[in-house]
Amino acid sequence: MLYLVNSFSVDKDNTGKNNPSLSEEGVQFGKRLKLRNNAIKFDLCYTSYLLRDFSSALIMAGDKLIVERSNSLEITNEKEIISFIKSLPVNKSILIVASSNVVAIIKNNFKCIELK
């Protein structure tokens, strides 16, 4: 099963930067989201190389799961995103943390659950 999470809020002071960090609000939201979904045990976690995505994934995955990074989740090339998702194992519980554009592409093409 695929589980999707939009990356959390970034620091407003860093929004002009190409790779802004999470805001304190984003960190707190992530911790609450993790607690609400604590019963879900993820086998794998994937995210992009963007700091906000990776930091959000670390909050959700905790310290018991390695967060794998992929360039395919950093872009909005629909064909590349779909190809990446199709390459994942189907019998695993997989968390994908990405930007809203990437999450929308995955939601439109695969059976998945978006955690909010």
N, C-alpha and C positions, 0 to 999 in steps of 0.2 A: 504494500500500500504506500502511496506517495502522500506525504504531508507537506504542505507549503506554508511558509511564513514570509511575509514582507519584512524587509530589513527595518529596524526600529529607527526612531527619530534621531536626526543628527543635530549637532550643536549649531545654533543659528549664527554664531560668530564665525563658523567655518563653512557656511554654505557656498561661499565663492570659491572655495578650494575644490580641486578635482576629486579628492578622496577624503571627505570630512569624517571626523570621528563621531561616535554616538554622544548624544546629550545625556545628562543625568536623567532627564525624563524618559529617554529611550531605554536606558539601562533599567530603570524602575519598571517600566512597562514590560520589558523582556522578562524580568524576574517574576512578575505577576502572571504572565502568559505561561511561563514554565510551570509554575505552581498549579495553574488551572488544568494543565495537560500532563501532569506528573505521572498519570497512569499509563501513558503511552511510552513504550520502550522502543527506542529507535535502534536499528541495526547499523545504519549508515547515515552520514550527514554530508551534504555537499553544499558548497557556496562558491561565490566568485572570489576574486582577489581583492575586491573593494573592502576597505577597512570597516565600513558600516555593516556590510553583509557578513564578513568574517566575525566581527565582534558580536553581532546578533546571534550567529550560529553557535559561538562559544557559550553564550548564555543559555541557549536552548539545549545544547548537547551536554553541558556540564563537563565534568572531568573524566567521565567513563567512556567517552566516545571520541575517536579521532575525527576532526573536521577536515574533509578533503576539499581542496580548491580546484575550480575548473574555469578556464577562460570562456567556455561555452555558456556559462551562467552570467557573464559580465556584459554580454552584448545583446542586441535585440534582433539578431538574425534568426528568424523563426525556424528555418530549416536546420540550422546548427543546434539550436536548443532541442528541437524534437529528436534529432539524431542522438544527442547526448542522453536524453531521457530514455529513449528506446534501448540504449546500451546498458542500462542499469538492470540488476537482477530483479525478477518479478516476484520472488518469494520472500522478500525482505521488507521491513518497515523502514522507509527512507524519508529523511527530513531534507527538504530543499529550502534554503534561505536565500532570497534574491530580491531584486528591486521589483516594484509593482508591475513594470512592463514585462519582465521575464515571468513572474508569477501568472500574469494574465494569459500569456502564450501557453504555458503549461496547463492551466485550468481549461482553456479552450480546446485542448487536444488530448487530454488524458483524464482518466478517472482518478480523482484525488480529493483530499480534504484540506481546506485552508484553515489554519488555526488562527483565531483572532482574539 
